[in-house]
Amino acid sequence: MNMLASLGYLAALSEHRHCARAAQSCGITQPALSNALAIHSGGQLAGTAGYGRGATGGL
């Protein structure tokens, strides 16, 4: 997985605060976004603690 792409996905998720909308803005599907970010969960992506989803798909 390209770290630069993952950072872009994380930035989109932070901006949109909704997985499906972030994925759409990146031109990928929501499952692809979730999979890309799951690879880096647990603090591997830029020192973050991963991300969590609410019941409605938002953060």
Secondary structure, DSSP 8 states (H G I E B T S, - for coil): --HHHHHHHHHHHHHH-BHHHHHHHHTS-HHHHHHHHHHTTTTTTTT-------TTSB-
